Amino acid sequence: RDRYQRRVRGRVLFWVVVFILLSVGSYFVSAYIYYNGRYALREFKIVFYNLTHFPPSQKGKFFFLLAVNVVNFGISIAAAIYTSITNSTNIFPNFTLGMLLLNGVIYISYYIAMKFKSNEKIPKKVIALFLLMLPLYISGFYFFQLPLTDKFLSPEESRMLNQPCVVFEYFDTHDLWHFLSAGGLLCSMLIVYFLDENIADVERRHIHVF
């Protein structure tokens, strides 16, 4: 019983720390994006005052960031509840990876949408890369979350989760995760690289800042 109580206290403390780090990180990242990087971290008081005393001047960006934060905290709460109900020890890597991938895809989608709104042309190769990136990330995450190991178990217990190789009798599903996620990351980097090539010759003062 004492061991169970220590495990419960440890789990509660763990998620408390996660929520504190998520709250602080979300605040600073959201403020940095909302103000287009105009305020440094040392100007915390200015950012906090502006956010709490004035209505949002950029309503679209404000509600976008609000929605993203709601999604992030919703996922975190769901992960914490799932862990407490099922006593699962393997959810945190899936939770962390899923949240990072989701936020990356959401922000790229937002940036592309804002370029459309500003009547800026999107290179066709960017659209093709985006459509390729999504299935690579989704299928990669599917293979990632399959339980082949569990770092919180003993080596003997973790070994019981191992499964036969599925490709050429050499690569298992975790290898597939690496292959597919590498392709998704390559697509993400190429999207960022090519996304603004149509405005390379535009004067800086005429470029829209999102």
Buried (B, 14 or more C-beta within 10 A) or exposed (E): EEEEEEEEEEBEEEBEEBBEEBBEEBBBBBBBBBBEEEBEEEBEEBBEEBBEEEEBEEEEBBEBBEEBBEBBBEBBEEBBEBBEEEEBBBBBEBBEBBBEBBBBBBBBEBBBBBBEEEEBEBBEEBEEBBEBBEEBBEBBBEBBBBEBBBEEBEEEEBEEEEEEEEEEEEEBBBBBBEBBBEBBBBBBEBBEEBBBEBBEEEEEEEEEEB
